[in-house]
Amino acid sequence: MPITKITSAVARDIDADIKAAVASVESKWGVDINVGGGTYNADSFTTKLKVSLSGVDMAKKEWDRYAFRFGLKDEQYGTIFHHGGESFTVAGIRPKARKQPIIGTNARGTRYVFPASVLK
């Protein structure tokens, strides 16, 4: 079915087809390939492919690399902290976010950002 205009829905559908097409590459090389997150206009679109090693916790690696910048320790990744009467698990770090670099998830899996002071 040829298209005449690229919309966000068309870009998502094409991304899904690309993801299905690279499944054999994933299994052959033992990697994870994430597709999406590009830009589009009516005539064209650009998508991103991110290839990473399977089974590697990239959030943990990033935490180990940047946590010291905020006065935090490597072993604080994955710990539970309380904020506003709710429990959160440390799920990552945003190294470029000076004010709220900590990513935490609640029991429902919703991600929130927090200042580094919640872990000190």
Biopython code that builds the backbone (N, CA, C, O; Angstrom):
import numpy as np
from Bio.PDB.StructureBuilder import StructureBuilder

atoms = [
    (1, "MET", "N", (0.846, -1.173, 0.000)),
    (1, "MET", "CA", (0.000, 0.000, 0.000)),
    (1, "MET", "C", (0.897, 1.243, 0.000)),
    (1, "MET", "O", (1.436, 1.604, 1.046)),
    (2, "PRO", "N", (1.065, 1.894, -1.132)),
    (2, "PRO", "CA", (1.886, 3.104, -1.185)),
    (2, "PRO", "C", (1.231, 4.241, -0.410)),
    (2, "PRO", "O", (0.006, 4.364, -0.373)),
    (3, "ILE", "N", (2.063, 5.064, 0.201)),
    (3, "ILE", "CA", (1.556, 6.207, 0.960)),
    (3, "ILE", "C", (1.855, 7.487, 0.197)),
    (3, "ILE", "O", (2.766, 7.536, -0.630)),
    (4, "THR", "N", (1.087, 8.505, 0.483)),
    (4, "THR", "CA", (1.297, 9.790, -0.190)),
    (4, "THR", "C", (1.795, 10.852, 0.778)),
    (4, "THR", "O", (2.270, 11.905, 0.355)),
    (5, "LYS", "N", (1.690, 10.581, 2.075)),
    (5, "LYS", "CA", (2.116, 11.548, 3.085)),
    (5, "LYS", "C", (2.587, 10.785, 4.315)),
    (5, "LYS", "O", (1.993, 9.772, 4.687)),
    (6, "ILE", "N", (3.645, 11.265, 4.943)),
    (6, "ILE", "CA", (4.147, 10.635, 6.153)),
    (6, "ILE", "C", (3.554, 11.354, 7.361)),
    (6, "ILE", "O", (3.693, 12.567, 7.521)),
    (7, "THR", "N", (2.898, 10.576, 8.193)),
    (7, "THR", "CA", (2.333, 11.087, 9.444)),
    (7, "THR", "C", (3.009, 10.349, 10.595)),
    (7, "THR", "O", (3.792, 9.425, 10.372)),
    (8, "SER", "N", (2.710, 10.755, 11.813)),
    (8, "SER", "CA", (3.302, 10.074, 12.966)),
    (8, "SER", "C", (2.860, 8.614, 13.016)),
    (8, "SER", "O", (3.649, 7.744, 13.382)),
    (9, "ALA", "N", (1.618, 8.339, 12.655)),
    (9, "ALA", "CA", (1.130, 6.958, 12.654)),
    (9, "ALA", "C", (1.870, 6.117, 11.612)),
    (9, "ALA", "O", (2.222, 4.968, 11.878)),
    (10, "VAL", "N", (2.103, 6.682, 10.439)),
    (10, "VAL", "CA", (2.832, 5.971, 9.388)),
    (10, "VAL", "C", (4.271, 5.720, 9.846)),
    (10, "VAL", "O", (4.798, 4.624, 9.653)),
    (11, "ALA", "N", (4.903, 6.715, 10.445)),
    (11, "ALA", "CA", (6.276, 6.560, 10.925)),
    (11, "ALA", "C", (6.352, 5.454, 11.978)),
    (11, "ALA", "O", (7.283, 4.649, 11.962)),
    (12, "ARG", "N", (5.370, 5.406, 12.903)),
    (12, "ARG", "CA", (5.344, 4.347, 13.922)),
    (12, "ARG", "C", (5.181, 2.977, 13.281)),
    (12, "ARG", "O", (5.838, 2.019, 13.688)),
    (13, "ASP", "N", (4.309, 2.876, 12.279)),
    (13, "ASP", "CA", (4.092, 1.596, 11.601)),
    (13, "ASP", "C", (5.347, 1.128, 10.871)),
    (13, "ASP", "O", (5.692, -0.054, 10.903)),
    (14, "ILE", "N", (6.018, 2.058, 10.218)),
    (14, "ILE", "CA", (7.262, 1.705, 9.518)),
    (14, "ILE", "C", (8.332, 1.300, 10.523)),
    (14, "ILE", "O", (9.076, 0.349, 10.285)),
    (15, "ASP", "N", (8.416, 2.017, 11.650)),
    (15, "ASP", "CA", (9.361, 1.640, 12.700)),
    (15, "ASP", "C", (9.100, 0.212, 13.181)),
    (15, "ASP", "O", (10.037, -0.557, 13.395)),
    (16, "ALA", "N", (7.820, -0.138, 13.349)),
    (16, "ALA", "CA", (7.469, -1.498, 13.777)),
    (16, "ALA", "C", (7.900, -2.524, 12.740)),
    (16, "ALA", "O", (8.381, -3.600, 13.093)),
    (17, "ASP", "N", (7.730, -2.200, 11.465)),
    (17, "ASP", "CA", (8.169, -3.107, 10.401)),
    (17, "ASP", "C", (9.688, -3.254, 10.388)),
    (17, "ASP", "O", (10.210, -4.346, 10.165)),
    (18, "ILE", "N", (10.389, -2.155, 10.625)),
    (18, "ILE", "CA", (11.855, -2.213, 10.687)),
    (18, "ILE", "C", (12.286, -3.083, 11.859)),
    (18, "ILE", "O", (13.204, -3.893, 11.728)),
    (19, "LYS", "N", (11.628, -2.920, 13.005)),
    (19, "LYS", "CA", (11.947, -3.721, 14.185)),
    (19, "LYS", "C", (11.764, -5.202, 13.887)),
    (19, "LYS", "O", (12.600, -6.020, 14.274)),
    (20, "ALA", "N", (10.684, -5.554, 13.205)),
    (20, "ALA", "CA", (10.443, -6.954, 12.840)),
    (20, "ALA", "C", (11.508, -7.452, 11.862)),
    (20, "ALA", "O", (11.936, -8.603, 11.935)),
    (21, "ALA", "N", (11.930, -6.577, 10.947)),
    (21, "ALA", "CA", (12.913, -6.964, 9.938)),
    (21, "ALA", "C", (14.294, -7.210, 10.548)),
    (21, "ALA", "O", (15.047, -8.040, 10.039)),
    (22, "VAL", "N", (14.637, -6.508, 11.623)),
    (22, "VAL", "CA", (15.964, -6.675, 12.220)),
    (22, "VAL", "C", (15.976, -7.745, 13.313)),
    (22, "VAL", "O", (17.002, -7.946, 13.964)),
    (23, "ALA", "N", (14.863, -8.428, 13.520)),
    (23, "ALA", "CA", (14.800, -9.475, 14.547)),
    (23, "ALA", "C", (15.829, -10.573, 14.296)),
    (23, "ALA", "O", (16.414, -11.099, 15.242)),
    (24, "SER", "N", (16.054, -10.918, 13.047)),
    (24, "SER", "CA", (17.038, -11.959, 12.740)),
    (24, "SER", "C", (18.458, -11.489, 13.058)),
    (24, "SER", "O", (19.306, -12.286, 13.461)),
    (25, "VAL", "N", (18.710, -10.202, 12.878)),
    (25, "VAL", "CA", (20.025, -9.647, 13.221)),
    (25, "VAL", "C", (20.222, -9.705, 14.738)),
    (25, "VAL", "O", (21.311, -10.019, 15.217)),
    (26, "GLU", "N", (19.161, -9.401, 15.484)),
    (26, "GLU", "CA", (19.244, -9.482, 16.945)),
    (26, "GLU", "C", (19.614, -10.882, 17.403)),
    (26, "GLU", "O", (20.510, -11.060, 18.228)),
    (27, "SER", "N", (18.918, -11.874, 16.862)),
    (27, "SER", "CA", (19.182, -13.245, 17.299)),
    (27, "SER", "C", (20.542, -13.740, 16.807)),
    (27, "SER", "O", (21.217, -14.485, 17.518)),
    (28, "LYS", "N", (20.947, -13.346, 15.624)),
    (28, "LYS", "CA", (22.238, -13.783, 15.086)),
    (28, "LYS", "C", (23.402, -13.262, 15.930)),
    (28, "LYS", "O", (24.342, -14.003, 16.217)),
    (29, "TRP", "N", (23.340, -11.999, 16.325)),
    (29, "TRP", "CA", (24.446, -11.361, 17.026)),
    (29, "TRP", "C", (24.259, -11.298, 18.544)),
    (29, "TRP", "O", (25.192, -10.936, 19.261)),
    (30, "GLY", "N", (23.076, -11.642, 19.040)),
    (30, "GLY", "CA", (22.840, -11.606, 20.484)),
    (30, "GLY", "C", (22.808, -10.195, 21.033)),
    (30, "GLY", "O", (23.345, -9.922, 22.106)),
    (31, "VAL", "N", (22.175, -9.303, 20.294)),
    (31, "VAL", "CA", (22.079, -7.903, 20.711)),
    (31, "VAL", "C", (20.611, -7.484, 20.749)),
    (31, "VAL", "O", (19.741, -8.174, 20.217)),
    (32, "ASP", "N", (20.353, -6.351, 21.383)),
    (32, "ASP", "CA", (19.031, -5.744, 21.360)),
    (32, "ASP", "C", (19.082, -4.548, 20.414)),
    (32, "ASP", "O", (20.010, -3.742, 20.475)),
    (33, "ILE", "N", (18.092, -4.436, 19.549)),
    (33, "ILE", "CA", (18.023, -3.306, 18.624)),
    (33, "ILE", "C", (16.726, -2.567, 18.887)),
    (33, "ILE", "O", (15.638, -3.120, 18.722)),
    (34, "ASN", "N", (16.849, -1.315, 19.297)),
    (34, "ASN", "CA", (15.692, -0.467, 19.522)),
    (34, "ASN", "C", (15.528, 0.470, 18.336)),
    (34, "ASN", "O", (16.492, 1.087, 17.882)),
    (35, "VAL", "N", (14.300, 0.570, 17.838)),
    (35, "VAL", "CA", (14.002, 1.390, 16.662)),
    (35, "VAL", "C", (13.032, 2.486, 17.081)),
    (35, "VAL", "O", (12.076, 2.225, 17.812)),
    (36, "GLY", "N", (13.272, 3.711, 16.623)),
    (36, "GLY", "CA", (12.324, 4.793, 16.882)),
    (36, "GLY", "C", (12.982, 6.018, 17.460)),
    (36, "GLY", "O", (14.184, 6.045, 17.726)),
    (37, "GLY", "N", (12.160, 7.034, 17.648)),
    (37, "GLY", "CA", (12.650, 8.261, 18.246)),
    (37, "GLY", "C", (13.222, 9.250, 17.261)),
    (37, "GLY", "O", (14.021, 10.106, 17.642)),
    (38, "GLY", "N", (12.842, 9.157, 16.027)),
    (38, "GLY", "CA", (13.369, 10.074, 15.024)),
    (38, "GLY", "C", (12.461, 11.267, 14.793)),
    (38, "GLY", "O", (11.646, 11.629, 15.642)),
    (39, "THR", "N", (12.622, 11.867, 13.628)),
    (39, "THR", "CA", (11.809, 13.023, 13.250)),
    (39, "THR", "C", (11.151, 12.740, 11.909)),
    (39, "THR", "O", (11.597, 11.876, 11.154)),
    (40, "TYR", "N", (10.083, 13.480, 11.623)),
    (40, "TYR", "CA", (9.405, 13.286, 10.345)),
    (40, "TYR", "C", (8.809, 14.603, 9.866)),
    (40, "TYR", "O", (8.584, 15.532, 10.641)),
    (41, "ASN", "N", (8.564, 14.647, 8.560)),
    (41, "ASN", "CA", (7.750, 15.702, 7.955)),
    (41, "ASN", "C", (6.884, 15.025, 6.896)),
    (41, "ASN", "O", (6.872, 13.796, 6.825)),
    (42, "ALA", "N", (6.184, 15.754, 6.101)),
    (42, "ALA", "CA", (5.243, 15.160, 5.151)),
    (42, "ALA", "C", (5.925, 14.313, 4.076)),
    (42, "ALA", "O", (5.306, 13.413, 3.509)),
    (43, "ASP", "N", (7.206, 14.602, 3.793)),
    (43, "ASP", "CA", (7.891, 13.923, 2.697)),
    (43, "ASP", "C", (8.864, 12.837, 3.120)),
    (43, "ASP", "O", (9.154, 11.933, 2.337)),
    (44, "SER", "N", (9.381, 12.909, 4.357)),
    (44, "SER", "CA", (10.400, 11.949, 4.782)),
    (44, "SER", "C", (10.418, 11.831, 6.301)),
    (44, "SER", "O", (9.842, 12.650, 7.016)),
    (45, "PHE", "N", (11.088, 10.801, 6.765)),
    (45, "PHE", "CA", (11.311, 10.711, 8.199)),
    (45, "PHE", "C", (12.625, 10.008, 8.468)),
    (45, "PHE", "O", (13.103, 9.204, 7.667)),
    (46, "THR", "N", (13.189, 10.329, 9.603)),
    (46, "THR", "CA", (14.444, 9.743, 10.053)),
    (46, "THR", "C", (14.153, 8.975, 11.331)),
    (46, "THR", "O", (13.481, 9.482, 12.229)),
    (47, "THR", "N", (14.655, 7.762, 11.409)),
    (47, "THR", "CA", (14.472, 6.977, 12.619)),
    (47, "THR", "C", (15.842, 6.615, 13.173)),
    (47, "THR", "O", (16.848, 6.679, 12.466)),
    (48, "LYS", "N", (15.868, 6.241, 14.426)),
    (48, "LYS", "CA", (17.121, 5.891, 15.079)),
    (48, "LYS", "C", (17.148, 4.399, 15.361)),
    (48, "LYS", "O", (16.130, 3.798, 15.704)),
    (49, "LEU", "N", (18.309, 3.821, 15.213)),
    (49, "LEU", "CA", (18.560, 2.450, 15.618)),
    (49, "LEU", "C", (19.593, 2.475, 16.725)),
    (49, "LEU", "O", (20.668, 3.054, 16.568)),
    (50, "LYS", "N", (19.269, 1.850, 17.840)),
    (50, "LYS", "CA", (20.232, 1.756, 18.927)),
    (50, "LYS", "C", (20.502, 0.285, 19.164)),
    (50, "LYS", "O", (19.589, -0.474, 19.489)),
    (51, "VAL", "N", (21.745, -0.119, 19.003)),
    (51, "VAL", "CA", (22.147, -1.501, 19.191)),
    (51, "VAL", "C", (22.907, -1.590, 20.508)),
    (51, "VAL", "O", (23.872, -0.859, 20.729)),
    (52, "SER", "N", (22.462, -2.497, 21.385)),
    (52, "SER", "CA", (23.143, -2.679, 22.671)),
    (52, "SER", "C", (23.256, -4.160, 22.982)),
    (52, "SER", "O", (22.508, -4.980, 22.449)),
    (53, "LEU", "N", (24.182, -4.487, 23.836)),
    (53, "LEU", "CA", (24.390, -5.881, 24.223)),
    (53, "LEU", "C", (23.192, -6.390, 25.002)),
    (53, "LEU", "O", (22.644, -5.676, 25.842)),
    (54, "SER", "N", (22.786, -7.611, 24.730)),
    (54, "SER", "CA", (21.666, -8.207, 25.451)),
    (54, "SER", "C", (22.081, -8.526, 26.880)),
    (54, "SER", "O", (23.215, -8.929, 27.139)),
    (55, "GLY", "N", (21.156, -8.342, 27.788)),
    (55, "GLY", "CA", (21.404, -8.700, 29.181)),
    (55, "GLY", "C", (22.223, -7.694, 29.963)),
    (55, "GLY", "O", (22.518, -7.930, 31.135)),
    (56, "VAL", "N", (22.598, -6.590, 29.360)),
    (56, "VAL", "CA", (23.380, -5.572, 30.059)),
    (56, "VAL", "C", (22.426, -4.507, 30.566)),
    (56, "VAL", "O", (21.638, -3.958, 29.796)),
    (57, "ASP", "N", (22.494, -4.217, 31.844)),
    (57, "ASP", "CA", (21.646, -3.188, 32.440)),
    (57, "ASP", "C", (22.301, -1.831, 32.190)),
    (57, "ASP", "O", (23.172, -1.400, 32.945)),
    (58, "MET", "N", (21.870, -1.166, 31.121)),
    (58, "MET", "CA", (22.476, 0.109, 30.740)),
    (58, "MET", "C", (22.238, 1.185, 31.791)),
    (58, "MET", "O", (23.088, 2.052, 31.993)),
    (59, "ALA", "N", (21.087, 1.138, 32.462)),
    (59, "ALA", "CA", (20.807, 2.125, 33.510)),
    (59, "ALA", "C", (21.797, 1.968, 34.662)),
    (59, "ALA", "O", (22.246, 2.961, 35.234)),
    (60, "LYS", "N", (22.135, 0.739, 35.002)),
    (60, "LYS", "CA", (23.104, 0.481, 36.080)),
    (60, "LYS", "C", (24.487, 0.965, 35.662)),
    (60, "LYS", "O", (25.198, 1.578, 36.458)),
    (61, "LYS", "N", (24.867, 0.696, 34.427)),
    (61, "LYS", "CA", (26.177, 1.152, 33.949)),
    (61, "LYS", "C", (26.262, 2.676, 33.977)),
    (61, "LYS", "O", (27.284, 3.244, 34.363)),
    (62, "GLU", "N", (25.176, 3.330, 33.564)),
    (62, "GLU", "CA", (25.147, 4.789, 33.589)),
    (62, "GLU", "C", (25.213, 5.296, 35.026)),
    (62, "GLU", "O", (25.897, 6.280, 35.307)),
    (63, "TRP", "N", (24.505, 4.629, 35.935)),
    (63, "TRP", "CA", (24.550, 5.005, 37.352)),
    (63, "TRP", "C", (25.987, 4.915, 37.872)),
    (63, "TRP", "O", (26.480, 5.845, 38.511)),
    (64, "ASP", "N", (26.646, 3.806, 37.600)),
    (64, "ASP", "CA", (28.021, 3.617, 38.064)),
    (64, "ASP", "C", (28.952, 4.691, 37.509)),
    (64, "ASP", "O", (29.918, 5.084, 38.163)),
    (65, "ARG", "N", (28.663, 5.151, 36.326)),
    (65, "ARG", "CA", (29.519, 6.142, 35.675)),
    (65, "ARG", "C", (29.319, 7.556, 36.225)),
    (65, "ARG", "O", (30.282, 8.315, 36.331)),
    (66, "TYR", "N", (28.068, 7.925, 36.578)),
    (66, "TYR", "CA", (27.768, 9.318, 36.912)),
    (66, "TYR", "C", (27.345, 9.587, 38.351)),
    (66, "TYR", "O", (27.289, 10.751, 38.748)),
    (67, "ALA", "N", (27.047, 8.578, 39.141)),
    (67, "ALA", "CA", (26.499, 8.799, 40.484)),
    (67, "ALA", "C", (27.427, 9.649, 41.353)),
    (67, "ALA", "O", (26.949, 10.462, 42.144)),
    (68, "PHE", "N", (28.724, 9.479, 41.224)),
    (68, "PHE", "CA", (29.661, 10.219, 42.061)),
    (68, "PHE", "C", (29.534, 11.732, 41.881)),
    (68, "PHE", "O", (29.850, 12.495, 42.795)),
    (69, "ARG", "N", (29.073, 12.166, 40.706)),
    (69, "ARG", "CA", (28.929, 13.602, 40.456)),
    (69, "ARG", "C", (27.921, 14.259, 41.396)),
    (69, "ARG", "O", (27.977, 15.463, 41.646)),
    (70, "PHE", "N", (27.003, 13.451, 41.909)),
    (70, "PHE", "CA", (25.953, 13.965, 42.780)),
    (70, "PHE", "C", (26.167, 13.520, 44.220)),
    (70, "PHE", "O", (25.264, 13.637, 45.048)),
    (71, "GLY", "N", (27.360, 13.010, 44.523)),
    (71, "GLY", "CA", (27.676, 12.569, 45.873)),
    (71, "GLY", "C", (26.996, 11.271, 46.253)),
    (71, "GLY", "O", (26.757, 11.017, 47.434)),
    (72, "LEU", "N", (26.678, 10.440, 45.258)),
    (72, "LEU", "CA", (25.983, 9.179, 45.501)),
    (72, "LEU", "C", (26.936, 8.011, 45.293)),
    (72, "LEU", "O", (27.986, 8.156, 44.667)),
    (73, "LYS", "N", (26.556, 6.843, 45.829)),
    (73, "LYS", "CA", (27.397, 5.656, 45.749)),
    (73, "LYS", "C", (26.810, 4.661, 44.751)),
    (73, "LYS", "O", (25.605, 4.646, 44.502)),
    (74, "ASP", "N", (27.683, 3.835, 44.189)),
    (74, "ASP", "CA", (27.256, 2.825, 43.216)),
    (74, "ASP", "C", (26.206, 1.889, 43.802)),
    (74, "ASP", "O", (25.266, 1.496, 43.111)),
    (75, "GLU", "N", (26.365, 1.531, 45.084)),
    (75, "GLU", "CA", (25.452, 0.558, 45.689)),
    (75, "GLU", "C", (24.060, 1.123, 45.985)),
    (75, "GLU", "O", (23.180, 0.378, 46.418)),
    (76, "GLN", "N", (23.843, 2.413, 45.762)),
    (76, "GLN", "CA", (22.515, 2.995, 45.975)),
    (76, "GLN", "C", (21.555, 2.701, 44.825)),
    (76, "GLN", "O", (20.348, 2.901, 44.959)),
    (77, "TYR", "N", (22.080, 2.232, 43.702)),
    (77, "TYR", "CA", (21.215, 1.870, 42.573)),
    (77, "TYR", "C", (20.333, 0.692, 42.982)),
    (77, "TYR", "O", (20.825, -0.297, 43.525)),
    (78, "GLY", "N", (19.047, 0.800, 42.724)),
    (78, "GLY", "CA", (18.112, -0.276, 43.045)),
    (78, "GLY", "C", (17.582, -0.253, 44.463)),
    (78, "GLY", "O", (16.748, -1.084, 44.825)),
    (79, "THR", "N", (18.053, 0.690, 45.279)),
    (79, "THR", "CA", (17.565, 0.755, 46.659)),
    (79, "THR", "C", (16.195, 1.417, 46.708)),
    (79, "THR", "O", (15.764, 2.064, 45.754)),
    (80, "ILE", "N", (15.532, 1.244, 47.823)),
    (80, "ILE", "CA", (14.200, 1.812, 48.015)),
    (80, "ILE", "C", (14.318, 3.053, 48.888)),
    (80, "ILE", "O", (15.019, 3.052, 49.900)),
    (81, "PHE", "N", (13.624, 4.109, 48.485)),
    (81, "PHE", "CA", (13.571, 5.328, 49.295)),
    (81, "PHE", "C", (12.125, 5.794, 49.354)),
    (81, "PHE", "O", (11.295, 5.398, 48.537)),
    (82, "HIS", "N", (11.841, 6.636, 50.330)),
    (82, "HIS", "CA", (10.480, 7.132, 50.535)),
    (82, "HIS", "C", (10.436, 8.632, 50.277)),
    (82, "HIS", "O", (11.329, 9.379, 50.677)),
    (83, "HIS", "N", (9.382, 9.047, 49.601)),
    (83, "HIS", "CA", (9.196, 10.466, 49.302)),
    (83, "HIS", "C", (7.702, 10.729, 49.202)),
    (83, "HIS", "O", (6.997, 10.044, 48.461)),
    (84, "GLY", "N", (7.224, 11.700, 49.930)),
    (84, "GLY", "CA", (5.809, 12.067, 49.880)),
    (84, "GLY", "C", (4.878, 10.940, 50.291)),
    (84, "GLY", "O", (3.770, 10.828, 49.766)),
    (85, "GLY", "N", (5.317, 10.100, 51.229)),
    (85, "GLY", "CA", (4.478, 9.009, 51.705)),
    (85, "GLY", "C", (4.408, 7.814, 50.779)),
    (85, "GLY", "O", (3.573, 6.933, 50.986)),
    (86, "GLU", "N", (5.252, 7.754, 49.771)),
    (86, "GLU", "CA", (5.238, 6.658, 48.811)),
    (86, "GLU", "C", (6.651, 6.086, 48.683)),
    (86, "GLU", "O", (7.634, 6.808, 48.846)),
    (87, "SER", "N", (6.747, 4.799, 48.394)),
    (87, "SER", "CA", (8.045, 4.141, 48.221)),
    (87, "SER", "C", (8.432, 4.136, 46.744)),
    (87, "SER", "O", (7.596, 3.937, 45.863)),
    (88, "PHE", "N", (9.710, 4.359, 46.502)),
    (88, "PHE", "CA", (10.254, 4.371, 45.144)),
    (88, "PHE", "C", (11.539, 3.552, 45.113)),
    (88, "PHE", "O", (12.253, 3.445, 46.110)),
    (89, "THR", "N", (11.814, 2.982, 43.958)),
    (89, "THR", "CA", (13.057, 2.258, 43.740)),
    (89, "THR", "C", (13.930, 3.078, 42.802)),
    (89, "THR", "O", (13.451, 3.585, 41.787)),
    (90, "VAL", "N", (15.206, 3.207, 43.138)),
    (90, "VAL", "CA", (16.137, 3.946, 42.291)),
    (90, "VAL", "C", (16.310, 3.163, 40.991)),
    (90, "VAL", "O", (16.773, 2.023, 41.006)),
    (91, "ALA", "N", (15.935, 3.782, 39.862)),
    (91, "ALA", "CA", (15.936, 3.096, 38.574)),
    (91, "ALA", "C", (16.909, 3.691, 37.571)),
    (91, "ALA", "O", (17.071, 3.146, 36.479)),
    (92, "GLY", "N", (17.560, 4.794, 37.914)),
    (92, "GLY", "CA", (18.497, 5.379, 36.966)),
    (92, "GLY", "C", (18.905, 6.774, 37.355)),
    (92, "GLY", "O", (18.523, 7.298, 38.402)),
    (93, "ILE", "N", (19.699, 7.364, 36.473)),
    (93, "ILE", "CA", (20.216, 8.705, 36.715)),
    (93, "ILE", "C", (20.198, 9.483, 35.404)),
    (93, "ILE", "O", (20.391, 8.928, 34.322)),
    (94, "ARG", "N", (19.961, 10.782, 35.536)),
    (94, "ARG", "CA", (19.990, 11.688, 34.381)),
    (94, "ARG", "C", (21.177, 12.625, 34.588)),
    (94, "ARG", "O", (21.039, 13.643, 35.267)),
    (95, "PRO", "N", (22.328, 12.307, 34.024)),
    (95, "PRO", "CA", (23.539, 13.060, 34.328)),
    (95, "PRO", "C", (23.514, 14.533, 33.933)),
    (95, "PRO", "O", (24.253, 15.330, 34.511)),
    (96, "LYS", "N", (22.696, 14.908, 32.977)),
    (96, "LYS", "CA", (22.639, 16.310, 32.554)),
    (96, "LYS", "C", (21.621, 17.122, 33.347)),
    (96, "LYS", "O", (21.548, 18.340, 33.190)),
    (97, "ALA", "N", (20.840, 16.466, 34.189)),
    (97, "ALA", "CA", (19.810, 17.149, 34.975)),
    (97, "ALA", "C", (20.409, 17.529, 36.331)),
    (97, "ALA", "O", (20.539, 16.682, 37.214)),
    (98, "ARG", "N", (20.764, 18.774, 36.490)),
    (98, "ARG", "CA", (21.403, 19.207, 37.724)),
    (98, "ARG", "C", (20.459, 19.197, 38.913)),
    (98, "ARG", "O", (20.864, 18.840, 40.019)),
    (99, "LYS", "N", (19.211, 19.583, 38.705)),
    (99, "LYS", "CA", (18.280, 19.731, 39.825)),
    (99, "LYS", "C", (17.599, 18.434, 40.224)),
    (99, "LYS", "O", (17.429, 18.182, 41.417)),
    (100, "GLN", "N", (17.206, 17.608, 39.275)),
    (100, "GLN", "CA", (16.505, 16.364, 39.581)),
    (100, "GLN", "C", (17.100, 15.212, 38.764)),
    (100, "GLN", "O", (16.507, 14.781, 37.775)),
    (101, "PRO", "N", (18.258, 14.719, 39.175)),
    (101, "PRO", "CA", (18.935, 13.696, 38.377)),
    (101, "PRO", "C", (18.494, 12.255, 38.650)),
    (101, "PRO", "O", (18.810, 11.364, 37.862)),
    (102, "ILE", "N", (17.777, 12.005, 39.737)),
    (102, "ILE", "CA", (17.437, 10.638, 40.130)),
    (102, "ILE", "C", (16.135, 10.198, 39.469)),
    (102, "ILE", "O", (15.143, 10.926, 39.498)),
    (103, "ILE", "N", (16.140, 9.013, 38.876)),
    (103, "ILE", "CA", (14.931, 8.418, 38.322)),
    (103, "ILE", "C", (14.479, 7.342, 39.294)),
    (103, "ILE", "O", (15.240, 6.438, 39.639)),
    (104, "GLY", "N", (13.235, 7.451, 39.729)),
    (104, "GLY", "CA", (12.670, 6.469, 40.642)),
    (104, "GLY", "C", (11.374, 5.926, 40.093)),
    (104, "GLY", "O", (10.638, 6.636, 39.407)),
    (105, "THR", "N", (11.086, 4.657, 40.393)),
    (105, "THR", "CA", (9.823, 4.058, 39.974)),
    (105, "THR", "C", (9.025, 3.668, 41.208)),
    (105, "THR", "O", (9.580, 3.203, 42.203)),
    (106, "ASN", "N", (7.716, 3.866, 41.127)),
    (106, "ASN", "CA", (6.861, 3.467, 42.245)),
    (106, "ASN", "C", (6.381, 2.040, 42.024)),
    (106, "ASN", "O", (6.808, 1.381, 41.076)),
    (107, "ALA", "N", (5.498, 1.559, 42.893)),
    (107, "ALA", "CA", (5.017, 0.179, 42.822)),
    (107, "ALA", "C", (4.250, -0.111, 41.531)),
    (107, "ALA", "O", (4.210, -1.257, 41.083)),
    (108, "ARG", "N", (3.648, 0.905, 40.936)),
    (108, "ARG", "CA", (2.905, 0.727, 39.693)),
    (108, "ARG", "C", (3.808, 0.787, 38.464)),
    (108, "ARG", "O", (3.346, 0.558, 37.346)),
    (109, "GLY", "N", (5.084, 1.091, 38.660)),
    (109, "GLY", "CA", (6.022, 1.167, 37.544)),
    (109, "GLY", "C", (6.129, 2.542, 36.911)),
    (109, "GLY", "O", (6.824, 2.709, 35.909)),
    (110, "THR", "N", (5.447, 3.535, 37.484)),
    (110, "THR", "CA", (5.515, 4.897, 36.960)),
    (110, "THR", "C", (6.856, 5.508, 37.341)),
    (110, "THR", "O", (7.302, 5.392, 38.482)),
    (111, "ARG", "N", (7.490, 6.156, 36.380)),
    (111, "ARG", "CA", (8.803, 6.769, 36.612)),
    (111, "ARG", "C", (8.652, 8.240, 36.988)),
    (111, "ARG", "O", (7.868, 8.973, 36.385)),
    (112, "TYR", "N", (9.414, 8.657, 37.993)),
    (112, "TYR", "CA", (9.438, 10.037, 38.447)),
    (112, "TYR", "C", (10.894, 10.465, 38.600)),
    (112, "TYR", "O", (11.790, 9.629, 38.707)),
    (113, "VAL", "N", (11.115, 11.771, 38.610)),
    (113, "VAL", "CA", (12.463, 12.292, 38.832)),
    (113, "VAL", "C", (12.518, 12.993, 40.178)),
    (113, "VAL", "O", (11.531, 13.570, 40.633)),
    (114, "PHE", "N", (13.693, 12.936, 40.811)),
    (114, "PHE", "CA", (13.876, 13.468, 42.162)),
    (114, "PHE", "C", (15.235, 14.162, 42.266)),
    (114, "PHE", "O", (16.141, 13.895, 41.477)),
    (115, "PRO", "N", (15.364, 15.055, 43.249)),
    (115, "PRO", "CA", (16.681, 15.620, 43.513)),
    (115, "PRO", "C", (17.563, 14.565, 44.186)),
    (115, "PRO", "O", (17.060, 13.620, 44.793)),
    (116, "ALA", "N", (18.864, 14.735, 44.074)),
    (116, "ALA", "CA", (19.798, 13.775, 44.671)),
    (116, "ALA", "C", (19.669, 13.733, 46.191)),
    (116, "ALA", "O", (20.046, 12.742, 46.816)),
    (117, "SER", "N", (19.153, 14.774, 46.774)),
    (117, "SER", "CA", (19.030, 14.832, 48.238)),
    (117, "SER", "C", (18.118, 13.758, 48.810)),
    (117, "SER", "O", (18.213, 13.467, 50.002)),
    (118, "VAL", "N", (17.235, 13.152, 48.011)),
    (118, "VAL", "CA", (16.351, 12.103, 48.536)),
    (118, "VAL", "C", (17.143, 10.851, 48.915)),
    (118, "VAL", "O", (16.634, 10.004, 49.650)),
    (119, "LEU", "N", (18.366, 10.722, 48.433)),
    (119, "LEU", "CA", (19.183, 9.547, 48.739)),
    (119, "LEU", "C", (20.291, 9.822, 49.739)),
    (119, "LEU", "O", (21.066, 8.923, 50.066)),
    (120, "LYS", "N", (20.378, 11.044, 50.225)),
    (120, "LYS", "CA", (21.462, 11.380, 51.157)),
    (120, "LYS", "C", (20.989, 11.352, 52.580)),
    (120, "LYS", "O", (21.771, 11.610, 53.496)),
]
sb = StructureBuilder()
sb.init_structure("model")
sb.init_model(0)
sb.init_chain("A")
sb.init_seg("    ")
for serial, (resi, resn, name, xyz) in enumerate(atoms, 1):
    if name == "N":
        sb.init_residue(resn, " ", resi, " ")
    sb.init_atom(name, np.array(xyz, "f"), 0.0, 1.0, " ", f" {name:<3s}", serial, name[0])
structure = sb.get_structure()
